[in-house]
Amino acid sequence: MSVVLGGLTVEHTAEPVGVDVVPRFGWLVTDPDESPVTPSAYRLVVSDRDGVRWDTGRVPGDRTTEVEYAGPPLAPLRRHRWSVTAWADGRRLTAASEFVTGVPDGDWRGARWLAGTDEAAPLLRHVFELPFDPVEAQLAVAAGGYARVLLDGEPVEPSLLSPGFTDYDVRVQYVVSDVTARLRAGRHALGVELGRGFYGMARRNTWDWHTAPWHGAPRLRLLLLARDASGGEHTVVSSRSWRTVGGPTRADDLYAGEDFDVRHDQPGFAGVGFVEDAAWRSARVVAGPRGRLVNQRQPPIGVTDVLAPESVAELGPGHWVFSFPRVLAGWTRLELPADPERGPTTVELSHGELLRPDGTVRAEDDRGYYDGRFQTHRVTVDRRALNWRPRFSYQGFQHVEVRAPGLGAPPVLTAEAAHTLVRRTGHFACSDPLLNRLHELTGRTVLNNLHHLPTDTPAYEKNGWTGDGMLGTELFLLNFDAHELLAKWLTDVADSRHGSGAPAVIAPFGGWRMDWSPAPTWHSALVLGPWWLHRYTGDRRIVHELWDDMASYVEFELARRVDGLADTTLGDWVSPDTDPEGGNPPEDRRIAATAFLHAMTLALASMAPVAGRPAEAGRWWREAARVRTAFRRAFVVPEPSGPGAPVVAGRGDTGFRQSHHVLALALRLLPPGTARRAADALAGDIRARGGHLATGALATKFLLPVLTEYGYLQLAHGVATRTTYPSWGYWVTRGATTLWEHWRAESRSRGHYFLGTLDDWLFHTLAGLRPTEPGWGRTAHAEPSLPDGVDWVRASVRTPYGVLHSTAHRPPPTESRPA
């Protein structure tokens, strides 16, 4: 057998730049099909230009992941080479990779926080002399808001909506870029354009971002560290010597859109030869955000697809609607040729997911969430050629309405899809075209909602709702290399506690005055998220780091129970019997709240040994037992009145509630005999509804797995493939290109993944791919289950040990022939 060594990662990332924590190393030992192979030993060596920093020597054992660095402190902003040797199948294999450290010592070499002019999106500029040809040069940029950085006139990547968004009072992200190849001895120029982002939101919005505790004008801190061959260093830092002026982006708002005026453009402002800065002002030295500076661990945002419009409808002179093939998140690029006859004119671009009956774009805030316009750019052009896209906002849309009375012909408009650059690591396909289509739409909707964190919708809110992220965590990890994105966001969830009480319902959190407490259903992201991350990736550090927040929060939740029961303001959201604008179903929300509290106590009991707290496990098992007892006493019907009667019921319920039964079964609250009755009653209710579900976001995640577990695989498949309302297939029959916020056709948003947890079932049940130990383990295997109507399935997931494949085919029917 041929053995391959590869897949080298540091902090779960290939060749990361900016590592400012004690690094963890991983690698793969696989066969040519990438299936895991068990090695017998390894040796890991870490070096920089000055020599070896750490050498493990030969270490017996099969470990290939989460190997933590144990050498002396690594130098900041320096490239490190590391190699791993593995012994497997009688062979000695070696592979090497690199990583760059960030600023783990917190020494920014005197770099000051700078702000520009009082105008929106100011420009800043600095010229410097480099005395040598560097053998290494690293650029670190922190910002309150966004910083678009250019070196000698060309962008420094990553620079799209960068750095990432956080609670700036707790932590502030910076990005590191290796710019060695772009520098030589001589004069160079740095240019920066600053955007507001969530840090300096100017317009009123219902989530109070405009009054967040950290709120202020956008600002940056910059450090360029170059080294020569002898180890000499030269630094360039942000300081009062930098110059600033108002830029061409005259307004930027993540919800409203941007104003751009080409007459204020400063072409070449980031180049050495730019001389117009004599009239610019000195940059302002300002206080930085209060949070601790940390490396942006999640991948950057990038453009992943460019779409041409599939139709352009002319609604009148200078009035067009461009329609693209699918709903996407990103922006439009506007191009105009030079026209010496064209005077200054404004082009208005309004983005929306839906069209009104008259053919115009639905691009308004119909809930009063914001002041003024919504998802609309205003671009003032003149005779010059233009190639423009927004710099500091993104939109969720399929259609764009263009109003440009000064243009005689429609402009060139293309759509650019942009999201956090997570790799696709899971694949699923089967013989059922509808299930394949739903899998495709789920992945697309998830990507539309990844912009430094998992959001609820790229159009209307862009918020990190904790319930949405909790429900999506497993499908993220099955489909994408989402470890670092989720680890960052779960830290945001913990930060939202500010040390006590419950987390917020959105994270990062900026002081939203609307009180959603209590909401353990949504808050469970803080506990279930790290548990699932550990199960799917083997990450122990996230459990260690968040343990105190997790345990403290659950203690808080236990203390505020009434009669042993939890309550919540957020129940099984958007079930079919709720308003298409969203809401709770007419059922006792204490059942969902107590069920998720039980799930959190079980998760803590399981995580205690991982967190290094084995003695605390017993306490959490006992708390789980107390929650179960209270649940059964309050909500389990002792003697159901007959077929179709509820087994689990609450106060004020209207009829049979599927969600109660699903959550009670999935989250392990019922004794075996009662569980069987509840499962049978659930199946009976689904059949009575013509094979349809009646669940919202919380229970939908668990519905099909519960049916399968209790012997109703065929019924689960029927629910999954229904095409009449309410069902996933109903969306497809109505032309959906992404998943919706509600089962109804009147759903406001076409960009929500939280009802797409059908995808869990495709991987876990049909393909039989489910982690049975942390990080899947080397002995993980697939156990597919094919209902009638599915003839074959092919799927795979990339685990920390290699790729786990699943393939199953239904045997062809045996023909009977007359004797």
N, C-alpha and C positions, 0 to 999 in steps of 0.2 A: 504494500500500500504506500502511495506517495503522500507525504505529510507536508503541509504548508504552514509557515509562520507569517503572520501579517496582522492587519487590523489594529495597529498600534495606536493607543490613545493616552492622553493625559487629561485628567478631569473629564473623562467621557467624551473627549473631543480629539480629532486628528489634528496634530500640529497647532495647538492653540496659541494665541498671542495675548499676553496680559495676565498670566496666571499669578494670583497674589495670595493663594492659600497653599498649605502644605500639599504638594501634588500627589495624586494617586495615578498609578500606571496600570494599563491593561493591554492585553494582546490576545490573539487567537491562534490556537493550534488546531488545524482542521485538515480534513481530506480535500481532494480537489473539488468536491461538491459543497464545500464550506461546512460540512457536518463536523461536530466536535470530535477531537481526538484527545485522549488523556495523556498529558506529558508526565515525566517522572521527576523533573527538576528544572530550575531556571537560574539564570544569573542576570542581574540588571546593573548597568553602569551608567551614571549620569556625569557629564563633563561640560565645561565651558572652555573658553579660549585659554584659560590659565591652567587647565588640567582637570583631572578626575575629581569630582566632588563627592561621589558616593559609589561604592562598589559592594554589592551584596555578597560577592562570592557565590559559589554554587549552593543553592538552597533546595534540598529535597522536597518533593511534594508536587501536587498537580495544580497549584495556584496559578491563575493567569489574569486575575482581575482584582481591582481595589487594593493593589500593592502600594502602600503608603511610603513616601520618601522619608528616610530617617537619617539623612546626612546633615552637615552644617547648613546654616541659612544660605539661601541662594541669593546672588546679587540681583538687585532690581534692574528692570529694563535691559535684560541681557538674554541673548540666544543661548540655549543649552541643547546639547546633543545627548541623546540617550540610546542605548542599545540593549537588546534583550537576547539572550541565548537560551534556547529551550532544548531539552533532551526528550525525544519522543520516538517511539517505534524504532529504537536502535540508532537513531540519527541525532546529530547535533546541528541545530538550525540557529541562524542569527539574522536579526533584522534591526534596523535603526530608524530613528525619527528625530524630530526637534520640537522644542517649544520655547516660547519667550515669556519671561517673567514680567509681571506688572510692577506696581509700586507697593510691595508688601510692607516696607518699612515706613510708609507714610511720608517719606521725604520728597517733597516736590521741588526742592532746590531753589526755594524762594519764589516760585511762581505765584502770582497774585490772581485773585478773582477779578475779572474785568466785565464791565457792561459797556454797551455802545451808546449811541445817541438815544433820545427818548422816543424816536420813531420806531415803528415796527420793523423787525428783521434788519437790524443795523449791520453794516459791514465793518470789519476790523482788519487791520493790515500791519505787517511788520517785516522789515528787511533786515537780514543778518548776514554776517560774513563767517564762513566756515573755514578754519585755518588748515584743514587737511582733508585728504580723501578718506572717508570713514570706512572702516571694516565692518562697522555695525552702527545703526542709527535707529532709535525707537522714538515714536511720537505718542505721547499720552495726552488725551483730551477729556476733561470732565466738563459737564454743563448742567446748569439749571435751565431746562428746556432742551432745544436741539441745537447742534453746531454742525454746520456744513463747512468742512475744512478743505482748503486747497493749498497745494505746495507748488510754487512756480507756475501757477495758473491752471493746474490740473487737480481734479478731486483726489482726496486721500480716502480710500475706502477703509472701513465701512462708514458711509456718510449719509445714508438714507434714514431719516427720522431717528437720529442717533445723537447722544447715547439713549439707553432705554429709560423708561418711566418707572419711578419708585415713589415711596413716601420720602420726600426729600428731607424731612426732619429726622429720619432714621438712617438712611443710607442713600448715597448718590453714586451713580454709575459713571465710570470712565471707560474709554476705549483706547487700546494700544494698537498702533499700526507700525509695521516694519517698513521704514522708508530708506533703507540702506542703498538700494539700487537707484534711488532718485537723487542722491546727493554726491557732489564732488566738491573739492576745495573751491572757494569763491563765494560770490554773492547769490543769495537765495531770498525768496519772499514767501511768507505765509499769509494767507487770507482766510477769513472766517465770516460766514453769514449766520446770524443767530435767529432761531425761531422760538416761538413761545411754548408750544406743546402744552402739556398739562401743568407745567410749572408757572407760566405767566398768562393763563387764560384771561382774555380781556373782556369777553362778553358774558353776561349773566347766563347761567345754565342751572337746571334743576338739581344737579349734583354738587353745586357750590364749589366747583373747581376755581371759580373766579375769586373766592374768598378763602382759599386753603391757607393753613397757617404759614406755609412757606412762600406764599404768592409774591412774585416780584418780576421785574424786567428780566429777560433772559440774560445769562451770563456764562462765562467760561473760565476754565483754568487749563493752562497748556504747558507742557514740558517736552522739549526735544532734547534727547541725550544721544550724542554721537561719540564714538570711541575710535581711536586710531590703532595702528598695528602694535604700538608699544604700550597700549593701555591708557594713553592720555584721553581725557574727556573734554568735551565742549558742550555747554548747555545753552539752550535758548528757552526763555520762559516768558509767559504773559506778564506784562508790566505796564507802568504808566507811559512808557515810551511808545506804545502801540497807538495807532491812529484809527479814527472811526468817522463814519458818515452814514446817513440814512441810505438804505438800499432801495432797489426797485420793487421789492415786496412791501407794499404799503400797509397791509393788514394780513394777519394769518390767524386762523382759528380752526381747531380740529373739527368743529361741528359746522361752523358757518361757511368756511372756505377761505380763499385768499384773494387779495387785490394785488395786481401786478401792473406797474406802469413803466413801459419801456423807456420813457423819457428820463427816468431816474436811474437807468442802468449804468453800470460802471464797467464796461468791457475791459478785461485784462487787469482788474484791480488786484488780483493776487499774483501778478507777474512782477519780475524785477524791474522791467522797463517802464512801469506805470509811474507817471510823474504828476498826475492830477491830484495827488493826495496832499499837496501843499496847503490846500484850503480845508483839509479835514481837521477835526479836533482831536485832542488827546483823549484816549480812552479813560473811562472812569474806573478807579479801583474801588471795589465794593465788597461787602461781606458776602461770603459764600453761603450756600445752604448749610444747615446745621448738621446734616447727616454725615456719617462716616463714608469716606471714599472707598468704593469697591469696584473691582473689575466687572465689566459687562460680561457675565458668564454665558448668557443665552446667545445663540447665533445672531448675526446681523440681519437686517431686513434687506431684501434684494428683489429686483424685477425678475420674475420667473416665466412670464409669457407676454407676448404682444399680440393684440387682437385687432383686426380690421373690422369696421362696422359691416354687418350683414345687410343693412338697409339704411337709407337716408331719405327721410320724408320731408318735403318742403311744405310748410304750413302757411307760408306767406313770404313777402319780400324780406330778406334778411332773417328768416326764421326757419330753423330746421330741427328735426329730431333724428339723432344718430342712435341706432339700436345695434347692440353687440350680441354675439352668439350666446352668452351666458351671464349670469350674475357673477360679479367679481369684486374684489377689494383691491384698490390701487388708485390710479388716477388716469386722466386723459392727457395726451400730448397734443398740443395745438401747433400747427405749422401753417405759416402764411408766406407766400413769395413776396419779394420786394415789389413795391408798386409806387412809382414816383407821384402818382396822382392821388394817393390815399392820404388824407389828413388824419389827425388823431381821432380815433374812434374806439369804442369799448365793445369788446366781445364778452357776452355773458354766457357761462356754461353751468347749467343746472343738472345735477346728477340724481337719479332715482332708480329704484328697483322695478317700479311699475309704471304703466301708462294709464292715464285717465281715458274715459270713453271718447273724448274729443281728440285723442292722439298726443296730447301734451304730456310732459313728464310729471309724475307725482313726486315733487321735490320740496315739500313743505313740512314744517313742524306742526303737526295737527294736534299736539298735546300741550303746547305751550311750554315746552322744555327749555327753549332758548330765546334769546332776544334777537330779533331780526331774521335774516335769511338762513337757509339751511343747505349745505352741500352745494354751494354756488360760488364760482370764481368769476371775477371781473378783471379782464385783461385789457389794458389800454395799449393800443398799438399805433404806429405811425407808418411812414412810407417804407421803413426798413423790413427786411425779411425777419421772420420770427420762428423760433423753435423753442417752445415753452412747455414746462410741466410744473405743477405746484411743488414747492420745496419742503413745506412743513405741515402738510395735511394729507390725508388719504380719504377716499370715499368708498362706500358700498353702492354698486349700481349695475344696471344693464343698459340703461338709456340715458342719453345726454341731450338736453334741449339747448340749442344755440340760438341766441338772439344777437344779431350784429347788423343793425340798420345800415352801417357804413360799408358793408361788403356786398358786392354784386353776385358773388358765387360762394358756395359753402367752403369753409376752410378744410384742410386735411386734419382729420381727427383720428387718433388711434388710442386704444386702451392698453394700459400696462398693468398687469397683475403683479402685486408686490406683497410679500409677507416674510415673516421670519424664515430663514433658510434651513428648515429641518429636512433631513434626508428621508426619503421613503424607504422604510425598512421592513414593512409587512405587505404581503400580497395575497389577494383572495380572488378566486374565480370558481364558478360552478356552472352547471348546465342550465340554470334558470336565469334567463336574461333580465328579469325584473330584479332579482336579488343582486345581480352584477351591477345593474344601473343604480340601485340604492347604495351599494358600496361605493361606487364612483362619486355619487352626489355627496355622500357623507364626508369622504376625504376632501373633496373640493370645498365644502362648507367649513370644515375645520381649518384648512389653510387660509381661507378668507378671514378667519378670526384669530390668526396668530400674528400679533404685532407687539413683540417683546413680552407678551403675556396672552393667555387665552381670554378673549373677549366674548361678549354675548352677541353682538352684532356689529359689523363694520360700518353700518350706516347710521343707526339711530342713537347708539349709546357709546360703544367703544370701551365699555367698562368691564373689569375683571370680576364679574359676578361669581361668588364663590360656589353657589349651587351648580351653575353651569359647568365650571371647571371641574368640580368634583365628579359630576356625572360623566364628563368626557375623558377623565384621566386614563381609564383603561383603554379606550379606543385610540387615544393619542399614542399610547405606548405600544399598542399592537401594530399601528400603521406607520409611525414615524420615530425618528431618533429625537425624541422630545424630552430626554432626561434633563438637560441643562435649562431648557425653557421652564419646565415644571418645577425644578428645584428652585429657580429664581422666584417664580410666582408664589410657591408655597411659603417662601421666606417673606414675601410681601404680605401674605395672609397673616402670618405670625406677627409681623411688624404692626399690623393694624390694631392689635390689642394694646400696644404701648405699655405692655407689662402686666395688664390685669384684665379681668372680665372676659367677655366674648370677643372674637374677631368681628370685623365689620362684614357686611354683606357684599361689599365690593372691595377689591384689593388690587393695587394700592388704594388707600383711602385718604381723602382730602378734607374730612370734617363735615361730610354731608349731614345736614341737620335733621333729615327725616329719620325717625326712630323705627327701625325694623325689629326691635327686640320683642320677645325672644325669637330666635330662628335657628335652632340646632340642626335642622335639615340642611340649611345652606352652610352653617358654620362647620359642619362635619368635614368639609374640605381640609381643615387644619389637621385632622386626625387620619381620615381615610386616605388623603392624598399621599402623605409620607409612607403609609403602610403599603399602598399599591406601588409606589415608586420603589420601595425596597423589594417587594415581591417580583417585580418585572425586571429590575436592573441590578439587584444585589447591593444597592447603595445603603450602607449603614450610617454614613455620616449625617445624612438628612434626618435620620431618627435621633441620633445623638444631639444634633444642633437644635432641634425643635421639641425635644422631649419635655422640657420644663413648660413651654407654652402649651403643648398638648395636654399634659396632665393638669396644669393649673386651670385651663379652660374647662375641661370635663368636670373637675371638682366644682367649679363655679356653676355649671349646668345642673349638677346633682343637687347642689344646695338650694336652687330656686325651684325645685319640683313642688308640686302641690299634690298631696295624696300619692306620692311616689311617681307621678306622671309629669312628663315634660309637655310644653306647649310651643306653638310656633305661629308667627304671622305668615309664613310661607309654607303652604302645604303642597299637595300634588298639582303644582302649577300647570295651567293650560290643558286640563283634561277636556274631552270633547264637549262637556256640558258647561263650559265657562265661556265668557265673552271672548270673541276673537281678538280683542285688544289685550287679553291676558287676565289672569285672576285665579283665585282659589276655587276648587269645586265645592259643592254643598255637602260637606262631610266633616266629621270631627277631626280637626287637624292634630289633636293630641296623639292620635294613633301614629301618624307619620313621625311626629316629634319624638315620641318615646321609642319608636323602632330605631331611629337613627342614633338616639342616645345609647341604646343597647349595642348597636354596631360599633360605636366609638369605644365603649368599655371593653368589648371583646378585642378590638384592635390594640388598645393599650396593653391588655393582658398579654397579647402575642408579641408586642414590641418591647416590653420591659426587658427581656434578656438581651435583645439587640442593642438597646440603649445603655447596657451595662447596669441595669437595675433589676436583676432577676428576683430579688426579694420582694419587689413591688407587684409582681405578677399576680400573686394570690389575692391581694387586695382588689385588683381590678376584676378577677374572676368572680369574687364575692359580690362586687357592685353589679356586675352583669346579672347575677342570679336575682338580686333584689329588684332590678328593673324588670326582669321577666315576670317575676311574681306579681308585681303591681300591674303590669300589662294584662296578664291573664285574668286577674281579679276584676279589672275594669272593663275589658273589651271582648273577652271570649264568651260567646253565647253558650251556656251550659247544654241546652237541648234545643238545637235548631228545629223550627216548627215543621219542616218538610223539605222536599227537594227544591232547590233554588233559594232556600233561606240562607241568610248570612251566618257564617260561623264567627266572623270578627265584625263587630259593630260598635259604633260610638254614639255619642249624644248628638241628636239633631240630624242624623243621617237620613238621606232620601233614597230608599231602595237599597239594592245590593251594590256595594262599593268594591269594585275590583282592586283598587289601590290598597285598601285595608288588607285584603287577603294576600296580595302579592308581597307587600312589605313585611307582613307578619311571617310569611314563609321564607322569604329570601334572607331576612335579617335574624332568623333563628329564634323566634319568640314562642313557638308552639311545641307542646309535647307531640311525640310521633302520631298517636291516634288522632288528635285534633288536627295536626298538620295534614294528614290524609283527607279528613273531611273537608278542610278548607280548600285543598287543591281540587277535590272533586267538585265542590261548590263553585269554585272559580271557573273550572272548565265548563260546567253547566251554564253559567251566566254568559260566557263567551258564545256558546252554541245558541243560546236563546237570543242573542243579539246578531245572529246570522254570521257568526265567526269573526266578530269585530271586537277590538279592544275598547276600553272605556277609561283609559289611564292617562295621566299627565306625565310631566317630565320625570318625576321621582320614580314612580312605579313602572313606567315603560322600560327603564333600564333593566329591570329584573323580571319582567313579565314572561318573556320567552324562555329564559333559563329555568324559571320556576316550573312552567308547564312541562318542559323537557325532563326535569329532575323527577317529576311525579308521574312520568309515563305518558305524557301527552305531546310527544314529539310531532305527531302528524297534525294535531290541532295548532301547535305553535307555528308550523310551516304554513298552515292555512291563514293564520293571523298575519304572518309576515308577507304573504303574497296577495292579500285582498286588494282590490282596486277600487272599491266603493268606499264612501265616507263612513267612518273615519279610518284611514289607513295610510301607510306610506305610499302604497301604489296609487291611491287617489291623487296624491301630489304629482306623480309621474304622468298620469292620464291627463292632467291639466297643464302639462308642459313644463314642470319644474326643472330647473337646471341646478338648483341647490335645495337644501332643506329649509322648511318654514318654521316660524315661531309658534304656530298653532295648527291644529289639524284642519281648521276650516279654510275655505278659499278666501275668506275675508281677512286672513292673517295679515297683520301690518308688515312684518319683516319677512324677507326671503333669505335670511342669512343667519339662522340659528342651528347649531348642531345638537342641542340638548335633547331633542327627540330622536336623534340618529343612533341611539345606543343599540338598535337592532344589530349594528356592526359587531358588538361584543359577541352576540350569539352566533354570527356567521363564523367568527374565528374559534370561539370556545366550543361550540356544539357541532356545527356542520363540519368544520375542519378538525375539531378536537384538539386545538392548540390552547393549552392552559398551563400557567406555571404552577407546579406542585411543590416547589421549594423556592427560596429566595434566589433571584437571578436565573430561574428556570432550572439550572443545574445541568450537568453533562448527561444525565440519564433521562432527561425529559423526552417524552414521546407523544405521538399524536394518536387520538382515539376518535376518528370521525364517526358521525352519526348521520346517515342519509335517510330522510323521510321519503315516502313515495312522492314522485314529482321532481326529485333531484337525482340525476343519474350519475353525476361525478362531481368531485370537488378537488381543487388544487389550491394549496395555500402554503405560506411560509412566514416565519417571523425570525428576525435577527436577534439572537440572545447574546449575553455577554460571553458565551462559549462557542458561538458559531450560529449557523442557520438551521433552524428546525423546520423540516419539510413535512407536509401532509398531502397525501394523494389517496383518493378512494374512488372506486368505480362500482356501480351496481352491476351484478352479474346479469347477462342478457337472459331473457325469459326462455325457459326450456320449451321447445316445440313438441307437441304431442301429435303422433301420426297414427293413422289407423293400421291395425295389424295386417 
